[in-house]
Amino acid sequence: MPTINDVAKRAGVSPVTVSRVINNASNVSPATREKVEQAIQELGYVPSVAARSLRLKRTRTLALILPDITNTFWTTVARGVEDAAQRRDYSVFLCNTDEDQVKQRRYLDFVVVGQRVDGVIIAPNDTDAQHLAQLRDRKLPTVIIDRHIEGWDVDSVLGDSFSGATVLVQHLISLGHERIAMLSGPANASTAEDRVAGYCMALDKAGIPIESGLIKRGEFRKTSGEEMTHRLFDEGLDPTAIFAANNAIAMGVIDALEQREVRIPQDVALVCFDDFPNVSHLFPFLTVVAQPAYDMGINAAQLLLSRLDSEVELQPRHVVLPTRLIVRHSCGSRLNDQEECVLSLPLVKDARREQSSMVKPLSPQERRAAFALTPGLSMSVPLRKGRPSDGDKSDVSRLLKVLQHQEADRVPHLELWVTSKSVYEYVLEHELKYDIVDARVGDQSIRPEDAVEFALRLGMDAVICNFSWRPNNVFRTTTDGTQRYVNGTVKGWADLADLEPPPSLAAQLGHLERYVRAAQGTGVGVIANFTSFFDSALLAVGVSEALYMFHDNRPFLENLMDTLLEHQKRVMQAVCDRFAGDLALVMINDDVAHNSGLMVHPDMFVEIFSHRMKRLIAPAKEHDKLILMHTDGKMDQVLPILYEIGFDAVNPIQPESNDIFELREQWEGRLAFVGNISTTLLAYSSKEEIEDRVREYCARLAPGGGYVLSSSTSIMEGIPPESFVAMTQAVHKYGRYGSLGREV
């Protein structure tokens, strides 16, 4: 078996250099790295995982400790954790506690002492942190999932049980039910009590008395659901509806009602927390509030891995993901006049129809009021506060106000793409020890911490974090070192199976978290920027060939667009579900036009583009986020389409193709504009000429809000840093509302 010394000898380097290559160290030249990697491949050398673990003091293993892996909710969570871990070369120990304290303690001893895992994700049996003392006392990186824990402020990921339960019971009340039974899990499980609190809140808001007898507590198990249902009827409580706190309890309810020959929903309505994804696809019967189980696993793994990667101590992070209300048959909302609700296989098309909507979080005040109705639990809702700001400081609220056609203290300023290292270093006043790349080709252009500091020094109101998937593009490096797109490699149906894979979702969430953490309390907002499906498909094929395909092979091109769309929508959903409260707005990057207008005939464009774009931005709309569209080209045909789709603002309104003053007059109060300061002006004009242009824009475009100053394209090498800074300073000088266009 070849050793590291054999590899070093073959490559003509030292064993230390081979070790650096294996561990992906940055201080290795590309040529040397290539020689070492070739030697490794030729010799078939496999690094010793055990030896690396000893050197790095890492085992590259995580423990996932769950209460019931037979429940589809927990198996889906586990899949999310494992997918994220595997992308980072971590293995996962899966442990099942059966909600048993002894088993939990045994597993903690096993993974902490016996296996020395690097971190733990756990759904603890109760809220007492003392039962997790092995983790807390050893300071082992830990994430709590689907539970609150008292006495230990530690990373956590939860679904919004309280809001979901409230909405589910409100739905039953809207159908006329007042005698609603609550069958919950154990009182020492925080999620069980959150759902009881939501149940009580809904009844209280409707003026329905809370009957303690209708609230039963047991276990999150089918047998417990069956037993609690029998107790309800044996005690003569006779509910007209039952709320099961999880899907296992719901299955027990169904069995018990069947034994009593009680029909669902004709005699008793049934709703539950958590879905059965596979069963519901085949037989869509149960009305549920569904948690994003897979995303909970992804987010838990991302939190844990980011803590393992961090060189500094991180503050505890608490992620609460929204739930979805899915209305089907079991609640009785679809009974016909004869009170019939008959499902059979195969299902008729109408039987599969269901209503799904995101459950929006209730306010901290509402949560406190609900927990006052159910003593024994307290909930703290941390609020993030920005520092005070004036007209010279970054202030995301200024940006949001102006985008909604209101005047603020001054005209906001954004730069969406800066690829000039000299501009960054000029503003930051220190050397960047890494290369700046063009984020529009899919890479992240600058470290999040540097991006936020850059914005703060300029008084810029937001920074962007890119979520890009543009597969199968071919680039060529030019003489100045920049990369230029030259073609795509997707030429036929067979190529659809060989698309370059998208970035890891966990890695993208981790990168956005760095932006959010860096921006916290600074006044700088964070914009999530997503590549789309239209221009990404054209680039993957090759733009010229793709334009012919609109006529010669449109189904193939649309299939490629749908592949890109579904992935990016999935990423946007995950981003919005977790980070909506942290984001300033959402941006779509899709060049659909050129200097003379739309890429294709307007009628064809609407057929292809509008319904797909509405699907892509739906997660942002659900979370009430403003949406900015970036597209180059002439805008007169584009703007009506974007407005109908639901966009709030457009960038960059390039001056070479558009009269922004004319467009502003046409769209005042409906679409906000971001951009139009010519980069040619910045590259070749004097400071005075740049100031004059900014002053004109502030005076003519800014009144009433609806205009954000920005350049017309990337700030690239060749634009003098001092000219760029002159533009930003001119906004502060001439952009104060109340004296627009006049120096202050």
C-alpha positions, 0 to 999 in steps of 0.5 A, a space after each residue: 500500500 503506497 504511503 505519503 512518502 511514496 507520493 512525495 517522492 513521485 511528485 518531487 515534493 516533501 511529505 509536508 507539501 503532500 499533507 497540505 494538498 490533502 488537507 486543502 491548505 491554501 499555501 500551495 501553488 496550483 502547479 504543485 497541487 496538480 503534481 501531487 494530485 496526479 501522483 496520488 491518482 497514479 499510485 492509488 494513495 488513500 489518506 488514513 482517516 484515522 491518522 488525519 483525525 488524530 492530527 486534526 483532533 476530529 473524527 468527522 462523525 456526528 451523532 443524531 439522537 432522535 425519539 422515534 425513527 419509525 415516524 416519517 417526520 424523524 426519518 425525513 429530518 434524519 435524511 436532511 442531516 445526513 445529506 448535509 453531513 455527507 456533502 462535507 465528508 461527515 458520517 452520522 451515528 443515528 440513535 433512537 431513544 424511544 422518548 426514554 430517559 435511560 436510553 438517551 443517557 446511554 446514547 450520550 455516554 456512548 457518543 461522547 465518551 465512547 465514539 468522541 463525535 465532533 458534534 451532536 444534534 438531538 431532540 431531547 426527551 424533555 426541557 431539562 438541560 441537566 439531562 444533557 449535562 454530558 454535552 454541556 459540561 464538555 462543551 461539545 458542539 450541540 444543536 437542539 432540534 424540534 424542542 426548547 431546552 431550559 437552562 442552556 442557551 444552545 443552537 436550536 432548530 424548530 418548526 413554529 408549533 405555536 403558530 401552526 397549532 393556532 391556525 389549525 384550530 382556527 380552521 376548525 372553528 371556521 367550520 363551526 366546531 366549538 367542542 374541539 379535543 386536543 390530544 397532545 404529547 407528554 407535558 415535558 416535551 416543549 413542542 407538545 406544550 407549544 401546540 396546547 398553547 396554540 390550541 388555547 390561543 385559538 379558542 380564547 380568540 374565538 371566545 370559546 371556553 377552554 375545557 380542561 377535560 378536552 385536553 389529554 396528554 399522552 405520548 407521541 405514539 399511535 397507541 397513546 392516540 388510541 387510548 386518549 380517544 377512547 378516554 374522550 368518549 368513555 368520559 362522555 365528552 363527545 367532541 365534534 373535532 379532534 386535534 392530534 398533536 402529531 401524525 402518530 397520535 392521529 393514526 391512533 385516533 383513526 383506529 379508535 374511531 373506526 372501532 367505535 364506528 365513528 366516521 371521519 369527517 361526517 361524525 368527527 373532524 380530525 386534524 393533526 400536526 405533521 404530514 405523511 408525505 408518501 401516504 398523502 400523495 397516494 391518499 390525500 385525506 388528512 388536514 394537517 399543519 406540515 413542518 419542513 422536516 427535511 429543511 429542519 435537518 439541513 438547517 440543524 446540520 448547517 448550524 453544527 458544521 458552521 460552529 465546527 468550522 468557526 475559529 471564534 466562539 459563536 453566539 447561540 442561534 435559534 432558527 424557527 421555520 414556518 409551517 404550512 396548513 394543508 386542507 384536505 378531507 378529514 376536517 370536513 371542509 369538502 363534505 357535500 350536501 349529503 355529508 358524503 366524503 368518499 375517496 377511492 383508488 385510483 383517485 379522481 382528479 378532484 380528490 387530489 386537490 388540496 389547499 396549502 398556505 404558509 402559516 405566518 408567525 404570531 407576534 411575541 405579544 400573542 405568544 406571551 398571551 397564549 402561554 399565560 393561558 397555559 401556565 408552566 412554560 415561558 417563551 423568550 422571543 429575542 428581537 434584533 435591534 439595529 444601531 441608531 443611524 443618520 443620513 451618512 450611515 447605512 440604514 436598510 429601512 431607508 432603502 425599504 421605504 424608498 422602494 415603497 415610493 416613500 421619502 426617507 432621510 436621503 436617497 439610498 445607494 446600492 452596488 450589486 456587483 463590485 469585482 474590482 479588487 482595487 476599489 475594495 482595497 481603496 475603501 477598506 484600506 487594507 490588502 485583500 489576501 484573496 481574489 475577487 471574482 465576478 459573482 454573476 458567473 456563480 461565485 461569491 465575490 467577497 467575504 461577507 464580513 468584508 462586504 458589510 464593512 465595505 457597505 458601512 464605510 460607504 454608507 451603502 444600505 445593503 449587500 447581496 448574497 448570491 444563490 447561483 446555479 448556472 450549469 455547463 457554461 464555458 469560460 475563457 480567461 482573457 489577457 487581463 485575467 478576467 473570465 468571459 463566457 463563450 458558450 454552453 455545453 447542453 445541446 440535446 436531451 441526453 445532456 440534461 442528465 449531465 448538468 453540473 451539480 448545484 452548490 450544496 444547500 447547507 453551504 449556501 445557507 451557511 454563507 448567508 448566515 455569515 452575511 446575516 451575522 456580519 450585518 447584525 446591528 450595523 444598519 446594513 441589510 442583506 439581499 438574497 440574489 437568485 439566478 433564474 431559469 431564462 438566461 441560465 438556460 440560454 447560457 447552458 445551451 449557448 445563447 445563439 443556438 438557444 434563440 433558434 431553439 425557441 422555434 426549432 426545439 422549444 420543448 427541450 429548452 422549456 424542460 431545461 428551464 423547468 429543471 433550473 426553476 425547480 431547483 432555484 425555487 427550492 433554494 429560495 423556499 429554504 432561504 425565505 423560510 429560515 431567513 425571511 426576517 433577516 433579509 431586506 429583500 429578494 432579487 432575481 438575476 435574469 437577463 431577458 432583454 438586449 439593447 433593442 428589447 426582449 430576447 424573443 417575441 413578446 407573446 412567446 416570452 409571456 407564454 414561457 416566462 410569466 407563469 414560471 417566474 410567478 412560481 419562482 418568486 412565490 416563496 418570497 411573496 409568501 413572506 411579504 418580501 419586496 422583489 427586485 429584478 435585475 435584467 440588462 437591455 431595453 425596458 419598454 416591453 419588459 416593465 409591464 410584464 414584470 409589473 404584472 408578475 409582481 416585481 416591486 423594483 427593477 435594476 439597472 435601467 441601462 442608460 445606453 438603452 433607456 431614458 430613465 426620466 421618461 420611464 420614471 414618469 410612466 411608472 411612478 408609484 408602481 415600479 421603483 428603479 435602481 441604477 442608471 449611473 453609467 460606468 463609462 461616466 465613472 471610468 472616464 469622467 472627472 469628479 465634478 462631472 460625476 457629482 453633476 450627474 448624481 445631483 441631477 438624478 437626485 433632483 429629478 428622479 428621487 422626489 416621492 421615493 422610488 429611486 435608488 442610486 446605483 451604477 449601470 453594470 459591475 464596478 470592474 477593474 478600470 474604474 478609478 476607485 476615487 471616481 467610484 467613491 466620488 459617486 457615493 459621496 455625492 449621494 450624501 451631498 445632494 440626496 437629502 430629502 427636503 433639499 434634493 439636488 442641493 448641497 448640504 
